[in-house]
Amino acid sequence: MSAVRRDAESHRLLGGNRLQLLESGAEYFPALIAAIDAARYEVHLEAYIFADDTTGRRVAAALARAAKRGAAVRVLVDGFGAREFAAGLGAALEAQGVEVMTYRPEIGRFRFRRHRLRRLHRKLAVVDGSMAFVGGINVLDDFDDGKAESARFDYAVSVEGPLVEQIHGAMRHVWRLVRWASLGRRPPPPASLPVAPAISGTTQAALLIRDNLRHRRDIEHAYLRAIYSARREIVISSAYFLPGRRFRKALLAAAKRGVSVKLLLQGRVEYVLQHYATQSLYDRMLSAGVRVFEYEKGFLHAKVAVIDSDWATVGSSNIDPFSLLLTREANVVVRDAAFAGQLRASLEAAIDGASREVRAEDHRRRSWLTRLASAGAYSLVRILIAVTRYGGKQYTD
């Protein structure tokens, strides 16, 4: 608990912000493109996936328009998630004056190296140093089957106010690291913008990042501190949910002391191993009184939580070893009853209208083959984490 407390103290909330919750791509991409089209000085964007599809081309066109107007436009994508970007949309953007770089590009035939697992999973954008976007939404079409009603379920937030400067600084730091690694020399610091973030509202918020140096467990510790403090309700939605021992114990302890704990998780099979490994956790969760819901309307990609109706987080970090131990992630934590209430209402609507509750009696009646698949998947995940030597005892005992 002491490490969690020390970590939380290093991320103080900043007041004076205005945040807008954006649900899925239907709300996020129009807001992002409008901000890019209004840019006068700079657009800086990070994405794990930047697809060459209808949405990707719309965003790329907006970036190209900004560069044509004379704005400095920088795009950083992950070398695994967006491995085809550099030769496709990325090359077209470079030809139109956009700076494009790739985080840990996949070069040559793949050989297992632990560092290759460290990906850029953040989804961030800053426009003119005065507006930022933080969330879990990649640059790609929102639906996989061509039906808008089954759109991928996810969230982002737009941010105005003092917090934008921290988001901008985090992005510029990684940009400089990647540029230094690719060019072999330290680049000069980016020029300061003539626009400085001003007080835009009354909301308190903090930026939390996860990296492999000073901020290895910041996001996990923020979750734990909020869970330890919960008195009434915890609602968590995570596309990939495979928490370590300490996180699991915190949720079980909250349920034991009478806190309502709800988990909204992936209902469709996207990655077989992770899907069945997650289900191996259900027995103990359900027995402790945790309610589990599986989202079935489309693919759930959300990475959000609301605790006690005044603490909320939105970002790119799942609650699994990949996000909590390996990749670069970014979340915002918000202390605001109105924002938390809006997010909670959206999650409750998804629980009531698009999800199936997993009940203990039904879960116990699963076939022996399904039970075997769950146990085997969880054991295999533990072995893989042990091989990487990233997880420590919380994931391997």
Buried (B, 14 or more C-beta within 10 A) or exposed (E): EEEBEEBBEEBEBBBBBBBBBBBBBEBBBEBBBEBBBEBBBBBBBBBBBBBBEEBBBBBBBBBBBBBEEEBBBBBBBBBBBBBEBBEBBBEBBBEBBBBBBBBBBEEEEEEEEEEEBBBBBBBBBBBBBBBBBBBBBBBBBBBBEEEEEBBBBBBBBBBBBBBBBBBBEBBBEBBBBBBEEEEEEEEEEBEEBEBEBEEBBEBBBBBBBBBEEEBBBBBBBBBBBBBEEBEEBBBBBBBBBBBBBBBBBBBBBBBEEEBBBBBBBBBBEBEEBBBBBBBBBBBEBBEBBBBBBBBBBBBBBBBBBBBBBBBBBBBBBBBBBBBBBBBBBBBBBBBBBEBBBBBBEBBBEBBEEBBEEBEBEEBEEBEEEEBEBBBBBBEEBBEBBBEBEBBEEBBBE
